[in-house]
Amino acid sequence: MLRAALDPKVYEESLFDALIDARARYGDKEILEDQDRHPLTYTGLIRAAFVLGRKIAAMTKAGERVGVLLPSSAGVVVTFFGLHAFGRVPVMLNFTSGEANLKAALKTAGVTKILSAKRFVTQAKLDDLMAALGGVAEIIWLDDVRKTIGLADKLYGLSAGMAPRRFRTKTDPDSPGVVLFTSGSFGAPKGVVLSQRNLVANARQVAAHIDLKPEWVMFNPLPTFHCFGLTGGVILPLLQGMKAFEYPSPLHAKQITDLLPQVKASILFATDTFLNQYARVAEPGDFATLQFAVAGAEKVRDETRQMFNTKFGGVELLEGYGATEAAPVVAVNHPDRNRPGTVGQIMPGMEYRLDKVEGIEGGGRLYLRGPNVMAGYISPNNPEGIEPLEGGWHDTGDIVDIDDEGYITILGRVKRFAKVGGEMVSLLAVEDMAGAVWPEHRHAAVSVPDSKKGERLILVTDHEGAESARLSEWARENGAPELAVPKKIIKIAVIPVLGTGKTDYVAIQKLVEDALKAA
């Protein structure tokens, strides 16, 4: 099925040209700022990108994939567009994923040089990690590069800022725009090559779906190695004339809620995990300037939504759904058509189909195709090779239901169903049950092999008083099957999460298996 088409003309341009066009459309206004509070205009950003990009170009070759290991900041945005100005490909590296995953990412993408900053590495206590990565790739310190910028470079930047199309390296919209890695929630991260067309198209799709005002301010605390943070927090606002405020860590709840009214934030992008934390520490006026908040990457809990509805005068919380492979926004609710419990309607110009999954009633396995969907994954044994999508269709691995008005409800991932006593049980539904009984706590459900029932459900929770009997009682009262009630509960202090805020099911599965072996 196809959602209303998007005119191809709106994404038939490279990323850097789209930035230049945005300046022409919205005027040379302040467009980028971070916690250092030194805002950049469009021209300031373009000049800085040319100056830094030329320095990096002298150390790299055309088309080279260059690693970027930086937090959300004006600096990472300048670096990203600086690489594009000279036809290099940014590879955004997840500095929270650990040495083994990062080395695997470098090998997969064929990266031999990493751009980073000493100030960030020191503050984030990543010295040991960078020393280890320095054994497999050259570390280029941007602090040192900036010290070499002289008068000639600044004069070059002035000229390039006045006539950017004469100075930039022309690239094709179908050429690579970025290499990102999937979150690794359920296994090893995969290398995703998104074209410039994919990224521009996704920004245009969101803008066609929701009327975004150029006078608004987008507050982005999510890392740019996460596609939600890169597209939603950087590319979308810059191309739509909105000021992008970049914050280096989503973990600083109090600092973020204090900053929101100071910078007159209009839109806040985050995950449920972080939004819940912000709502707990925020003062009533901290969200006063928000038009709405957008939650993605994980299911929004009823508790989070309730806090937004009651504590902050009804700030609209819009739940969306995305995938790195789709650049990433697939669907999102609309401020005027917000349907809690769903992730909204699919983006304009996207096609979808649902394939029936044996043993699962209702919905189907979601496949996507559209201008924002990647060409394919990087081939594991060939950094230059891409495994193409069959017919252009991306298998999301998600089981969803779509109603007559196009609203999508996530039922779970294919991998997140367990076969218990011959019946398919959604692990997401198990987590929802625990969340309904103990809403102020976090829960994760996994399954392990069982000789009698095929698989057995295990609930991992941070609630010390959690007992199966209470879940059984809730199931009886609400018509849920007894099969969906986990008989084994493991209690831990903190539910592991990834740097993006998503639940780390790989770590939880290992924790459960270790606990069962030790029992």
Sequence and secondary structure as in RCSB ss.txt:
>XXXX:A:sequence
MLRAALDPKVYEESLFDALIDARARYGDKEILEDQDRHPLTYTGLIRAAFVLGRKIAAMTKAGERVGVLLPSSAG
VVVTFFGLHAFGRVPVMLNFTSGEANLKAALKTAGVTKILSAKRFVTQAKLDDLMAALGGVAEIIWLDDVRKTIG
LADKLYGLSAGMAPRRFRTKTDPDSPGVVLFTSGSFGAPKGVVLSQRNLVANARQVAAHIDLKPEWVMFNPLPTF
HCFGLTGGVILPLLQGMKAFEYPSPLHAKQITDLLPQVKASILFATDTFLNQYARVAEPGDFATLQFAVAGAEKV
RDETRQMFNTKFGGVELLEGYGATEAAPVVAVNHPDRNRPGTVGQIMPGMEYRLDKVEGIEGGGRLYLRGPNVMA
GYISPNNPEGIEPLEGGWHDTGDIVDIDDEGYITILGRVKRFAKVGGEMVSLLAVEDMAGAVWPEHRHAAVSVPD
SKKGERLILVTDHEGAESARLSEWARENGAPELAVPKKIIKIAVIPVLGTGKTDYVAIQKLVEDALKAA
>XXXX:A:secstr
 B S   GGGG S HHHHHHHHHHHH S EEEEETT   EEHHHHHHHHHHHHHHHHTTS TT EEEE   SSHH
HHHHHHHHHHTT EEEE  TTS HHHHHHHHHHHT  EEEE HHHHHHTT HHHHHHHTTTSEEEEHHHHHHT  
HHHHHHHHHHHHSHHHHS    TTSEEEEEE   SSSS  EEEEEHHHHHHHHHHHHHHS   TT EEEE S TT
SHIIIIIIIIHHHHTT EEEE S TT HHHHHHHHHHTT  EEEE HHHHHHHHHH  TTTTTT SEEEE SS  
 HHHHHHHHHTTS  EEEEEEE GGGSSEEEE BTTB  TTS  EE TT EEEEE  TT  SSEEEEEESTTS S
EEEETTEEEEEEE GGG EEEEEEEEE TT BEEEEEEGGGEEEETTEEEEHHHHHHHHHHHSTTS EEEEEEEE
TTTEEEEEEEES TT  HHHHHHHHHHHT  GGGS SEEEE SS  B TTS B HHHHHHHHHHHHHH 
